[in-house]
Amino acid sequence: MLEIIFATNNAHKVQEIRNRTEGFLKVISLKEAGIHETIPEPFNTLKENASAKSKFIYKRLHKNCFSEDTGLFVEALDGEPGVHSARYAGDDANDSANVEKLIHKMFGKENRKASFITIISLMLEGKEYFFEGRCTGHIVEIANGDMGFGYDPVFMPDGSNKTFGEMNMDEKNEFSHRRKAVDQLLSFLEKEKDE
Ligand code: IMP
């Protein structure tokens, strides 16, 4: 089975990706790869941030790896928090401060449409490939559920009456932006194997 490093320090993301890739890929976390520092995400696009993270790891370890960057894009807020989703309520903001700020900004807004977008950058044998996954839905008025992470308690995907925060991992992966991006990565690797 192909071994690949997933360049993230977010344990939730590692679990979600392993939930999908089990049996196909051996996903090694950064911790397991012996890297303990935070990799910077200084750019204004998900693609550049994802690329910076996978290249950072590739340069350091010269091993196959991938990274992802995700943002929540809210229509009524002109795409905010977008690529700055992690630092929406300030540089040291935690998930609940970010969620609180979003609920506050959305107070009274009729258009509640939003999308999660994930971009994956894969470094395979020194070459880079990108994959994208999107999930459309809306921002609920009151946070609900304590599963998942980040903005999960305030995002309800189209086709469900539960927020991501009320879903277990299998349920979230039915809808999730990250799962859709990973599916593309898996089919790409499948094709590469056959060639
Ligand atoms: P990053 O991709 O780790 O930079 O994430 C950006 C921000 O979006 C952070 O605040 C995350 O907590 C949040 N985020 C990323 N993925 C998800 C998700 O699947 N659900 C909810 N929030 C997420």
Residues whose N, C-alpha, C, O or C-beta is under 5 A from the ligand:
A	BS01	IMP	E68 D69 T70 S85 A86 F149 G150 Y151 D152
